[in-house]
Amino acid sequence: MPIYQKYSKINLISNIFLLKDGDKMEKIIIIGGGVSGIVSGISSKKSNNEVTILEKNNHPLKKLLITGNGKCNYFNKEFKIAHYYSNNCDELSKIITKENKNKILKFTTDIGIIPKIKNGYYYPASNQAYSVYNALLKEAQVKKVKIINDTIVTDIIKKQNQFIIKTNHREFIADKIVISTGSKAYPKTGSTGDGYTFAQKFSHNINAVYPALVQLTTCDKFIKELSGVRSEVEVTLTSDKIIKKETGEIQFTDYGLSGICIYNLSIPVNQLLSQKKHLKVKINFFHDFKINTIKELINELDKQNQNLKNRTITEILEGYLNYKIVNTILKISQIKPNISWTNISQDKKNTLAKNLISLSVNITGTKDFNNSQSCIGGISLKDINITTLESKKIKNMYFTGELLDVCGDCGGYNLGFAILSGLLVGEAIGDKND
Ligand SMILES: Cc1cc2nc3c(=O)[nH]c(=O)nc-3n(C[C@H](O)[C@H](O)[C@H](O)COP(=O)(O)OP(=O)(O)OC[C@H]3O[C@@H](n4cnc5c(N)ncnc54)[C@H](O)[C@@H]3O)c2cc1C
């Protein structure tokens, strides 16, 4: 029986035809129409294959549209392994290379994304995620990649050399499949962790998945008094040693800490808490004034006290900081707000300076997947050929994007990885000479 007749019995999505005797149209199904799935589709398409993307939502790229607050920070000049986390960083470092950086940039400009680069952060020149959305979908259309929306993949069955993909309304058959279903982060965009179930079914190891790029929670009551305050700071995540340092704007909330610098600190938090580590974030409110030690701060306040006559400590500190920060830190340091700097004992000056350059906040956890921009953990890179992203366990099964055990810092690293993973799969599946 010719292949096309055999396929038509199980409800083919489009016509299958023979290119020449014995040369069948290879069918590739990509599960998930996020960035990594769409890029996989575009880069896998060649003249003698049929590429179809199955997307759960009523349109693809739902998450992309909300990235970077709708501006889509899609890449970063600092595309280096230091900005990525995985349980297998050695393996990951093989693909976070200069050569691959150039591939990502070539691909994005080739499909019409014109970059606007701010401090190394790449945005579309329009400042709108829609430009990236349109560029990707237009390229998919030009390449004749099919996208079928409202299609939830419920199961994958391997039968001899093919895959049967079960969905909410029909079955599909594929010679190769790419699983691009994303992680569990921000499930309202469609990424509900289905890919982990599919991968597990085929014996892939999943490293524990936790929310990352997310707000931190604390049990310290004084944080509530700071709720709503924003400040430019240096933050350091510590346990028994320094784990990670960041600078930027912190936002205090009634449950804890937020802001991009906090999101970046959050990546290892859940893993470390699961190992029963005691975590703290130390905040330096004087980093922007280039003051990093108790001595430097005491000298600064001495000088300021000499310059300004008849000022209370509150009045001096309010020259530098938000009044809520000043009130709270004086209270924690047990210093009366209306006392003058000269009347504060040396011990108290030391305590105050310590709290101003290294305020210690106990970390109890993070907000959940509904709030997280990414996940740490996922399909183990040990089970994947890192240069093709093909499974080592199941031939012709590929994985891309956030589903893998890869998490990047805020700043375009995650979309950068999603694009790269799609390109690598395309190189493996597609015809480079096409
Ligand atoms: C609020 C927010 C802001 C962000 N901002 C940035 C930023 O500025 N820069 C940056 O680099 N990164 C950012 N990220 C992270 C970035 O968006 C993701 O890393 C990236 O989109 C992951 O792409 P993906 O293709 O792996 O997965 P997703 O984009 O999650 O795509 C997975 C797709 O698979 C579909 N799917 C899932 N299960 C099934 C199923 N069973 N059947 C069919 N389809 C299915 C989903 O509906 C979804 O469309 C942000 C994330 C969030 C949540």
PDBQT file of the ligand as one rigid body, heavy atoms in Angstrom, charges set to zero:
ROOT
HETATM    1  C1  LIG A 501       5.998  37.467  31.972  1.00  0.00    +0.000 C 
HETATM    2  C2  LIG A 501       7.207  36.913  31.248  1.00  0.00    +0.000 A 
HETATM    3  C3  LIG A 501       8.147  37.770  30.729  1.00  0.00    +0.000 A 
HETATM    4  C4  LIG A 501       9.293  37.270  30.101  1.00  0.00    +0.000 A 
HETATM    5  N1  LIG A 501      10.168  38.146  29.535  1.00  0.00    +0.000 NA
HETATM    6  C5  LIG A 501      11.272  37.666  28.895  1.00  0.00    +0.000 A 
HETATM    7  C6  LIG A 501      12.178  38.553  28.244  1.00  0.00    +0.000 A 
HETATM    8  O1  LIG A 501      11.963  39.773  28.166  1.00  0.00    +0.000 OA
HETATM    9  N2  LIG A 501      13.289  38.009  27.670  1.00  0.00    +0.000 N 
HETATM   10  C7  LIG A 501      13.545  36.660  27.674  1.00  0.00    +0.000 A 
HETATM   11  O2  LIG A 501      14.554  36.223  27.146  1.00  0.00    +0.000 OA
HETATM   12  N3  LIG A 501      12.665  35.786  28.234  1.00  0.00    +0.000 NA
HETATM   13  C8  LIG A 501      11.545  36.258  28.826  1.00  0.00    +0.000 A 
HETATM   14  N4  LIG A 501      10.645  35.368  29.380  1.00  0.00    +0.000 N 
HETATM   15  C9  LIG A 501      10.906  33.904  29.250  1.00  0.00    +0.000 C 
HETATM   16  C10 LIG A 501      10.580  33.448  27.815  1.00  0.00    +0.000 C 
HETATM   17  O3  LIG A 501       9.334  33.965  27.440  1.00  0.00    +0.000 OA
HETATM   18  C11 LIG A 501      10.550  31.915  27.729  1.00  0.00    +0.000 C 
HETATM   19  O4  LIG A 501      11.783  31.402  28.172  1.00  0.00    +0.000 OA
HETATM   20  C12 LIG A 501      10.318  31.413  26.304  1.00  0.00    +0.000 C 
HETATM   21  O5  LIG A 501       9.145  31.979  25.771  1.00  0.00    +0.000 OA
HETATM   22  C13 LIG A 501      10.217  29.891  26.291  1.00  0.00    +0.000 C 
HETATM   23  O6  LIG A 501       9.887  29.466  25.003  1.00  0.00    +0.000 OA
HETATM   24  P1  LIG A 501       9.435  27.951  24.742  1.00  0.00    +0.000 P 
HETATM   25  O7  LIG A 501       9.193  27.840  23.293  1.00  0.00    +0.000 OA
HETATM   26  O8  LIG A 501      10.383  27.026  25.370  1.00  0.00    +0.000 OA
HETATM   27  O9  LIG A 501       8.083  27.778  25.582  1.00  0.00    +0.000 OA
HETATM   28  P2  LIG A 501       6.631  28.583  25.602  1.00  0.00    +0.000 P 
HETATM   29  O10 LIG A 501       6.871  29.956  25.092  1.00  0.00    +0.000 OA
HETATM   30  O11 LIG A 501       6.173  28.395  26.938  1.00  0.00    +0.000 OA
HETATM   31  O12 LIG A 501       5.827  27.794  24.519  1.00  0.00    +0.000 OA
HETATM   32  C14 LIG A 501       5.296  26.526  24.750  1.00  0.00    +0.000 C 
HETATM   33  C15 LIG A 501       4.058  26.374  23.883  1.00  0.00    +0.000 C 
HETATM   34  O13 LIG A 501       3.615  25.021  23.932  1.00  0.00    +0.000 OA
HETATM   35  C16 LIG A 501       2.213  25.000  24.020  1.00  0.00    +0.000 C 
HETATM   36  N5  LIG A 501       1.812  23.724  24.632  1.00  0.00    +0.000 N 
HETATM   37  C17 LIG A 501       2.067  23.314  25.895  1.00  0.00    +0.000 A 
HETATM   38  N6  LIG A 501       1.568  22.080  26.100  1.00  0.00    +0.000 NA
HETATM   39  C18 LIG A 501       0.978  21.722  24.941  1.00  0.00    +0.000 A 
HETATM   40  C19 LIG A 501       0.265  20.564  24.520  1.00  0.00    +0.000 A 
HETATM   41  N7  LIG A 501       0.050  19.521  25.338  1.00  0.00    +0.000 N 
HETATM   42  N8  LIG A 501      -0.218  20.521  23.257  1.00  0.00    +0.000 NA
HETATM   43  C20 LIG A 501      -0.026  21.571  22.392  1.00  0.00    +0.000 A 
HETATM   44  N9  LIG A 501       0.633  22.685  22.744  1.00  0.00    +0.000 NA
HETATM   45  C21 LIG A 501       1.134  22.758  23.995  1.00  0.00    +0.000 A 
HETATM   46  C22 LIG A 501       1.879  26.215  24.873  1.00  0.00    +0.000 C 
HETATM   47  O14 LIG A 501       0.536  26.632  24.690  1.00  0.00    +0.000 OA
HETATM   48  C23 LIG A 501       2.895  27.231  24.382  1.00  0.00    +0.000 C 
HETATM   49  O15 LIG A 501       2.402  28.005  23.322  1.00  0.00    +0.000 OA
HETATM   50  C24 LIG A 501       9.496  35.855  30.013  1.00  0.00    +0.000 A 
HETATM   51  C25 LIG A 501       8.529  34.989  30.529  1.00  0.00    +0.000 A 
HETATM   52  C26 LIG A 501       7.390  35.491  31.139  1.00  0.00    +0.000 A 
HETATM   53  C27 LIG A 501       6.358  34.541  31.691  1.00  0.00    +0.000 C 
ENDROOT
TORSDOF 0
